[in-house]
């Protein structure tokens, strides 16, 4: 059964990404987080085009845990409007999906 979500979220620095990712994994709202440093983001904010160096976090969670996951991520995140994008993959290895389900509340 494929009941896995992949959630993308950017952070201003590795320290905040690591702190937030650790908190979400420790609280069993995410099974895992991958941190990808040195992402360059170009975006519109308050009417201006901005460019920032950011860290991309890729979380693995479940649809059941997602409402609490999103709420906690929003609380911990330093941005006014954090990027929180959840995708449901079409295919996931069953053993990996089972591990995620068993790792998340």
C-alpha positions as CSV (number, residue, x, y, z in Angstrom):
1,X,0.0,0.0,0.0
2,X,1.4,3.4,-1.0
3,X,0.5,5.8,1.8
4,X,3.6,8.0,1.7
5,X,4.1,11.7,1.3
6,X,7.2,13.5,0.2
7,X,7.3,17.1,1.6
8,X,9.6,19.8,0.3
9,X,10.5,22.8,2.5
10,X,13.2,25.4,2.2
11,X,15.1,26.9,5.1
12,X,17.4,30.0,5.4
13,X,20.3,27.9,6.7
14,X,21.5,24.4,7.6
15,X,21.3,25.0,11.3
16,X,17.6,25.8,11.3
17,X,16.9,23.0,8.7
18,X,18.7,20.5,10.9
19,X,17.0,21.7,14.1
20,X,13.6,21.5,12.6
21,X,14.2,18.2,10.8
22,X,15.5,16.6,14.0
23,X,12.4,17.9,16.0
24,X,10.0,16.4,13.4
25,X,11.8,13.1,13.3
26,X,12.1,12.9,17.1
27,X,8.4,13.6,17.5
28,X,7.6,10.9,14.9
29,X,5.9,13.3,12.6
30,X,8.4,12.4,9.9
31,X,10.4,9.2,9.3
32,X,13.3,10.9,7.7
33,X,14.6,14.2,6.4
34,X,17.2,14.8,3.7
35,X,19.0,18.2,3.8
36,X,20.3,19.6,0.6
37,X,22.5,22.7,1.2
38,X,23.4,25.3,-1.3
39,X,20.1,25.7,-3.1
40,X,19.6,29.0,-4.9
41,X,16.0,30.3,-4.8
42,X,14.6,33.0,-7.0
43,X,11.2,34.2,-6.0
44,X,8.8,37.1,-5.8
45,X,8.3,38.5,-2.3
46,X,6.4,41.7,-1.4
47,X,6.5,42.9,-5.0
48,X,10.2,42.4,-5.6
49,X,12.2,39.6,-7.2
50,X,14.6,38.2,-4.6
51,X,17.4,35.7,-4.7
52,X,18.5,33.7,-1.6
53,X,20.8,30.8,-0.7
54,X,18.7,28.2,1.1
55,X,18.7,24.6,2.3
56,X,16.1,22.2,0.8
57,X,14.6,19.7,3.2
58,X,12.9,16.6,1.9
59,X,10.7,15.0,4.5
60,X,9.0,11.6,4.4
61,X,5.7,11.2,6.3
62,X,2.2,9.8,5.9
63,X,-1.1,11.3,5.0
64,X,-2.4,10.4,8.5
65,X,0.4,12.3,10.2
66,X,0.4,15.2,7.7
67,X,-1.9,17.6,9.5
68,X,0.1,17.5,12.7
69,X,3.4,17.5,10.7
70,X,2.3,20.7,8.7
71,X,1.2,22.4,11.9
72,X,4.4,21.7,13.8
73,X,6.6,22.6,10.8
74,X,4.8,25.9,10.4
75,X,5.4,26.6,14.2
76,X,9.1,25.8,14.0
77,X,9.8,27.5,10.7
78,X,11.3,31.0,10.7
79,X,9.6,32.3,7.5
80,X,6.3,34.1,7.5
81,X,5.2,31.9,4.6
82,X,7.2,28.7,4.5
83,X,7.3,26.5,1.4
84,X,5.5,23.4,2.4
85,X,4.7,21.2,-0.6
86,X,3.5,17.6,-0.2
87,X,3.5,15.2,-3.1
88,X,2.2,11.6,-3.2
89,X,4.6,9.5,-5.2
90,X,3.1,7.0,-7.7
91,X,5.4,4.2,-6.8
92,X,7.3,3.4,-3.6
93,X,9.1,0.3,-2.7
94,X,6.9,-1.6,-0.3
95,X,9.7,-2.2,2.2
96,X,10.5,1.5,2.3
97,X,6.8,2.6,2.6
98,X,6.4,0.1,5.5
99,X,9.4,1.6,7.3
100,X,7.9,5.1,6.9
101,X,4.5,3.9,8.2
102,X,6.2,2.2,11.2
103,X,8.4,5.3,12.0
104,X,5.6,7.9,12.0
105,X,2.7,8.2,14.6
